[in-house]
Amino acid sequence: MRTTLDIEPDILQAAKEIAAKEKTTAGAVISRLARKGMSPEPAAGESKIRNGVPVIPASGHIITLEHVQRLMDEEGI
């Protein structure tokens, strides 16, 4: 469907760059990102994805550098 929208110049430029990389149109890119932005939050038990990386739900524990170093030592990293 053809329509007229007022899109900020930086957003349009980013969409055009993504479209060129994906060999598609800026309209298709903007539509896909709009759909993704309007999709509901994941259901209970599903991981949320942020920037392509699964977000680990909070457990109520504070992870310190000492915790990380201990686990690295245990894993031999």
C-alpha positions in Angstrom: 0.0 0.0 0.0 1.3 3.4 -0.9 1.0 6.2 1.7 2.9 9.3 2.8 4.7 9.4 6.1 6.9 11.9 7.8 10.0 9.9 8.7 13.0 11.5 10.4 16.0 11.8 8.0 18.4 9.7 10.1 15.8 6.9 10.4 15.2 6.9 6.6 18.9 6.9 5.9 19.4 3.9 8.3 16.5 2.1 6.7 18.0 2.7 3.2 21.4 1.4 4.3 19.8 -1.8 5.8 17.8 -2.2 2.7 20.8 -2.0 0.5 22.6 -4.7 2.6 19.5 -6.9 2.6 18.7 -6.2 -1.1 15.2 -5.1 -0.3 13.4 -1.8 0.0 13.5 0.8 2.7 9.7 0.4 3.0 10.1 -3.3 3.7 12.7 -2.7 6.3 10.6 0.0 8.1 7.6 -2.3 8.0 9.5 -5.2 9.4 11.0 -3.1 12.2 7.6 -1.6 13.0 6.1 -5.0 13.3 8.9 -6.2 15.5 8.5 -3.1 17.7 4.7 -3.7 18.1 5.0 -7.4 18.8 4.0 -8.5 22.3 6.5 -9.2 25.0 7.6 -12.9 25.1 5.4 -15.3 27.1 6.5 -16.6 30.5 9.4 -19.0 30.1 10.5 -17.5 26.7 13.6 -15.4 26.6 13.5 -11.8 25.6 16.0 -10.8 22.9 17.8 -7.5 23.0 20.1 -6.5 20.1 20.1 -10.2 19.0 21.2 -11.4 22.4 19.0 -13.3 24.9 18.4 -11.4 28.0 18.8 -13.5 31.2 16.0 -12.8 33.6 16.9 -11.3 37.0 17.3 -13.8 39.8 17.6 -11.4 42.6 21.4 -12.2 43.0 24.0 -9.5 42.4 26.8 -10.8 40.3 30.1 -9.3 41.2 33.5 -9.4 39.6 34.6 -11.9 42.2 31.8 -14.3 41.1 32.9 -14.0 37.5 36.6 -14.5 38.3 35.7 -17.6 40.5 33.7 -19.1 37.6 36.4 -18.4 35.1 39.0 -20.1 37.4 36.7 -23.1 37.7 36.2 -23.3 33.9 39.9 -22.7 33.3 39.3 -19.6 31.3 
